[in-house]
Amino acid sequence: MPMDFLRMDLVARLNNLSRCRNRLSLPASAVILIQSFLATGTATAQEFPATDSRSPGNLTSQVASPVAITEAAPIPVDGEQSAIVKGRELEANRMWGEAIRHYEKASRDYPESTSLYQRMVISRLHHDVNRRYQDQSYLASIREMSTAQTLDVYSEILANLQTHYVEDVDWARVQVHGTAALEVALSEEKFVDRLLANADPARVENFRQTIHHKLQGRSTATRFDLRASAAFVAAEAEAELGLSGTAVVLEFLSGAVSTLDPYTRLLSPMQLDEMFSNIEGNFVGLGLELKAKADCLQILSVIEKGPAEEMGIRGGEKIIAVDGVRTDEEEPGYVADLLRGPEHSYAAVTIVGVDGNERTINVQRRRVEVPCVENVHFVDPVNRVGYLRLTNFQKTTTRDVERALWDLQRQKMRSLIIDVRGNPGGLLSAAVEVADRFMSDGRILTTRGRNVRENFDYAAHRPNTWNVPLAVLIDGDSASASEIFAGAIADSGRGVIVGETSYGKGSVQGIFRMQSAKFGLCLTTAKFYSPSGRAISHNGVVPTVPVPATRIAARPDDEGRLTLDAEDAVLQKAAEQLSGRNMISRLP
C-alpha cells in the first residue's frame, strides 16, 4: 500500500499513520481506528485479505537466499511476471518501501498471485526491521526487557489475535512469518551491527539458514506452542551467537503480526504514544506534511505557527537530509523517521528551496496542533459555492467542520464541496459523525468481524442536518474513513461524488495497549460496508462523475508553485455540477 502510509508530517505520516477511537465493545485497553497503509507509504494502502487461501509456501527459503532476487530464470513476460521482475529489481537495490508499494499495486491487478504476495511479505519484513532499528524507544526496550517479559508480551499479543482478529488465525502461518522475520533481521546490517557486531559472520549465517529446520516437527496447534517455539529459538540464539533473547522474541512477534495483513502491526513505545497523540489531533514534531519521493521528501504543507513555519520552511520545498543522513543514500521513508524525537530536541534539516538553493536549519521539535480542515473559501463567489478540504478524521474533525460550515453560511453559502482527496482516513467515529451532519436518515455504515462485539450498524439522525447541495471529491488516495464518508453520501444519494475511484481500504483496526510492557498492537478487527451493503475493500467508492486526477488546489506542484482553483479540473467539475443546482441552503 502506498506504504499504512496517513496525513503525515515529520512523524512519518508517510506511513499513513491513522486515527483511532474509543469504543465500549472492546476491552479498556483497546481503541478503534480506521487507517490507510499509504505511504507510507503513505500508505500510505491496498488491503490484502487478512487471511486468504494463499499459502506462504517456501517463504523462509526465499528469505534465506536473498541473492535469488537477482538470479531469476528467464520466464515469459506477461503482466504478472513483468511486475515480479520490476519488484525484484527494487529489492536488489534495497528500495524496500518502493517494492512494497509496487507489489501492493500489482496485487490489485493480480489478486490471486501467490508470488506477488510472497515478495510483498519479504519486502515488508526487510523494510520493517530497518525502521525498527532506528526507533530509539524500540532499542531501549531491547536493552531493558528480559526474555521472559518479552515472551509475556508475545503471549498477550497472540491472545489478542485469537480473540479479536477479523479472521480465524492460522498458527502455523503465524510461526512461519515470525521465523522469516528473524531470518531477514539476521541478514540486515542495522540488526547485525547493533546486536552481533563481534559475532563470527559465518556462524550468524549458518544460524540464519538453520532456524527453520530447528523448528521442524514442533507443534503449532495452539498459541502456547508458538510461545514455546519462540523461547526455544531465543535460547538457541543466545547460546550459539550471544544474541539477545529479547531481540529474537521481538522479531518473532513483529513478523507474526505485520504479515497478517497490511494494517496489523506492532507499535513500539514511541509509536504508541504518537498514535494516541494523533487521535487527539496533535503530535511532537516540526509541523510538516510530507510526501516521499524517489530521492527526497516533498513538503506538501507547513502547519501554521509550527516550528517549521517559524524557521521559514515553505510548502513546495524539499528535504534532502536529516542530521546528515541523505535521502539519496537512504530510503526517504527512513530519513523521515529521523525527524521524530523528544519534545524540545532539535533536528538538522537540509532543504532545497524552490529556487534550487540548499540550506541546513536546526528546527526544534515541539507539540503541534494538526488542522484537519483547511482552505475554507468560495470557489465560485458568484454562485456561492463553498469549499473545504478534510485532511484527516480526528477527534476535532466534527467540531472543525461545523465551525467552517457556519463561517460559510454567514457568507450566504448556497452549495458546498468537501474535498477528501489524499485523505488517508482516521477515526471511524469522526467519519460517521461528519456523514451524519449531511444525512437526515438511513444507514451510514455497517461493520462486521469474527467477534460479534465488532458488529455495528450506524444510522443517521435528523436533528442538526445540513441540507446544502453537496459534492464530495475523491481520488485513489482517499482511503478508509474517507471512504466511509464518501460511501455514505454516494449510496444515500445525498450528494454527487466527483473524481477517481477511491483506494479501497475497508477494514477497522483496534489499538490494544499491552499490559506486560509498553507496546501496542494495531489489529484488524472488522470489515466495513457502505449503506447499500457494498464492501469497500478492494472496490473503493466509485464516483458518479469520473474525472482524472489533477493537482489539488492550494497544494504545491513539483516546482513548489501552489495550484490555483482554476487549474484543479476535479474541483472545477464539481463546481460546475453544483452551479446548476443551487438553492439557498437550509440551516440545521
Secondary structure as GFF3:
##gff-version 3
##sequence-region A 1 588
A	DSSP	three_ten_helix	13	15	.	.	.	ID=ss1
A	DSSP	beta_strand	19	21	.	.	.	ID=ss2
A	DSSP	beta_strand	30	34	.	.	.	ID=ss3
A	DSSP	alpha_helix	59	64	.	.	.	ID=ss4
A	DSSP	three_ten_helix	66	70	.	.	.	ID=ss5
A	DSSP	alpha_helix	79	92	.	.	.	ID=ss6
A	DSSP	alpha_helix	96	109	.	.	.	ID=ss7
A	DSSP	alpha_helix	114	132	.	.	.	ID=ss8
A	DSSP	alpha_helix	136	144	.	.	.	ID=ss9
A	DSSP	alpha_helix	147	164	.	.	.	ID=ss10
A	DSSP	alpha_helix	171	185	.	.	.	ID=ss11
A	DSSP	alpha_helix	189	195	.	.	.	ID=ss12
A	DSSP	alpha_helix	201	214	.	.	.	ID=ss13
A	DSSP	alpha_helix	223	241	.	.	.	ID=ss14
A	DSSP	alpha_helix	245	258	.	.	.	ID=ss15
A	DSSP	beta_strand	265	267	.	.	.	ID=ss16
A	DSSP	alpha_helix	269	280	.	.	.	ID=ss17
A	DSSP	beta_strand	282	285	.	.	.	ID=ss18
A	DSSP	beta_strand	288	292	.	.	.	ID=ss19
A	DSSP	beta_strand	297	302	.	.	.	ID=ss20
A	DSSP	alpha_helix	307	310	.	.	.	ID=ss21
A	DSSP	beta_strand	318	322	.	.	.	ID=ss22
A	DSSP	beta_strand	325	326	.	.	.	ID=ss23
A	DSSP	alpha_helix	332	337	.	.	.	ID=ss24
A	DSSP	beta_strand	346	352	.	.	.	ID=ss25
A	DSSP	beta_strand	358	364	.	.	.	ID=ss26
A	DSSP	beta_strand	366	369	.	.	.	ID=ss27
A	DSSP	beta_strand	373	380	.	.	.	ID=ss28
A	DSSP	beta_strand	385	390	.	.	.	ID=ss29
A	DSSP	alpha_helix	397	410	.	.	.	ID=ss30
A	DSSP	beta_strand	415	419	.	.	.	ID=ss31
A	DSSP	alpha_helix	428	436	.	.	.	ID=ss32
A	DSSP	beta_strand	443	448	.	.	.	ID=ss33
A	DSSP	three_ten_helix	452	454	.	.	.	ID=ss34
A	DSSP	beta_strand	456	459	.	.	.	ID=ss35
A	DSSP	beta_strand	470	474	.	.	.	ID=ss36
A	DSSP	alpha_helix	481	492	.	.	.	ID=ss37
A	DSSP	beta_strand	496	499	.	.	.	ID=ss38
A	DSSP	beta_strand	507	513	.	.	.	ID=ss39
A	DSSP	beta_strand	520	529	.	.	.	ID=ss40
A	DSSP	beta_strand	545	546	.	.	.	ID=ss41
A	DSSP	three_ten_helix	565	567	.	.	.	ID=ss42
A	DSSP	alpha_helix	569	579	.	.	.	ID=ss43
###
